[in-house]
Amino acid sequence: MSTDFYLVRHAIKEKDAGDVSISVEGLEQAHVTARYLNKFPISRIFSSPLKRAKQTAQIIGKAAKIPFVEDIRLRERANWGDLPGQTFEEFVDMWNQCTRERDFLPPIGDSARRAGERLSSCLIELSVEFPCESIVIVTHGGLITDFLLNEFSQDELNHTHSNFINEQSNLIAECSITRISCVGKEFKLFEFANITHLSC
């Protein structure tokens, strides 16, 4: 009795610090993604509390006629603008250190390992509560990557991309869909960062 999850990275956001909205291009991306997901028997939608994710989830939910639910565990590892006075360059340096050193705890946000554990616990809990359902999770590229690195071996991940570890920060595009299933505490990966729906 597996639960299927469609892990959707939010649509393209405005280029600014803080809790920013999705861009005009992101709005179109989200609508295309919503139409694609409407082909599947989606029963529930959960979203990160950040605005870019909620706006994406709202568009998907409107197409599916399903309200989305916020879950704080789906927030990003760290968000530029949350640490007062931090420049974008300083944020990128912090992010990259977290990526290289998965247990490094930054001054704001979570370590990469802890962030991945948040998503794992959320998905396991939802799979117990809603067995055999198909659920959309609208979240962030960094969090999806952190989760995958926690739950799957390097060999498994290299089947999705030959240089997964080194390229991890560039692999999950906006509105890409990563499909997994969960039974108990076991995850299976079926589709990684699919964006074919965006070019149809």
Secondary structure, DSSP 8 states (H G I E B T S, - for coil): --EEEEEEE---B-SSSSS--B-HHHHHHHHHHHHHHTTS-EEEEEE-SSHHHHHHHHHHHHHHT--EEE-GGGS-S--TTSSTT--HHHHHHHHHHHHHSTT---SSS--HHHHHHHHHHHHHHHHHHSTT-EEEEEE-HHHHHHHHHHHS-HHHHHTT-TTHHHHGGGSS-TT-EEEEEEETTEEEEEEEEE-GGGG-
